[in-house]
Amino acid sequence: MIEKKRQKRVVLFTSPTCHWCSVAKRHFKKNDIKFREIDITKDPKAAKDCENHGCRGVPVVLVGSRWICGFDQKKIDKELGIQ
């Protein structure tokens, strides 16, 4: 029996009016990637965390312990092992 590799934890930091945040969510859903969404407009601590990791805007994707600023599909897919 082939064991499915466990997915890394994915957190998506978003804001309600962000176009690229919607693109990121669609991408994750299309690829069956489970993720937790945090709206930085409602969570100032999360916004500060993003800023402390060099990200000044959304979306910000946290894959495991790797912070990715913006929707950089190539980096995100590489971190998640999506071909």
N, C-alpha and C positions, 0 to 999 in steps of 0.2 A: 504494500500500500504506500502510495506517495504522500508524504506529509507536506501540507501546505505551509510555506514559510510564513512566520508571523509578521504581520505588517508593523512597521515602525509607527510610533505615536505621531499623529499629525494634528497640529493646531493651526487654524486659519484665523488671522486677525483681520477684521473687516470694518467697513463703515456702511451705513445704509445706502448711500448714493454712489458707491464705487462700482464702476463698470467692470474693472479687472477682477474685483472680488467675485462678481457673478460668473465671470469666465472661469475662475479658479474652482468655484463650487461645481459648475457643470463638468469640468474636467475630472474632478474627484469622483463625482457620481457616475460618470460614464465609465470610469475605470474601477468601480467598486472599491474606492478608497474610503475607509471610515475616517471621519475627521470631526474635531470639535471646533465650533465657530465661536469666536469672541468678538463682540462689537466694541471697538475701542472708544466709541462715543459714549458708551454706558459704563466703561470700565477704565478709569484713569490710570490705575496701576498697570494694566495690560498695555496701555498706550505708552507709558513710561518705559516698560520692559522693552518694547519694540525700539523706542528711541535709544535706549542704552545699548542696543545691539546694532546701532548704526542705521536703522530704518526710519526714515522721516515721513513715509506715507504708507498707505495700504494698497494692495494686500501685503501681508507679511505671512510667510509660511514657516512654521517650525516643524521640521521633520526629525524626530528623535531629539538630538541636541543641536542640530544644524539650523541656523536662522537664514532664511532666504528672503531678501527684500524684493518686493514686486512679484508679478507672476512670471517667473523665469521657468517656463515649462521644461526646458532642457535640464536644468539643475534639479528641479522637483522630481522629474521622471527618473533621473539618475539615482537620486537619494532613495526613491521608492522601488527601484528595480523594474520600472515599467519600460518595455521596449517600444 
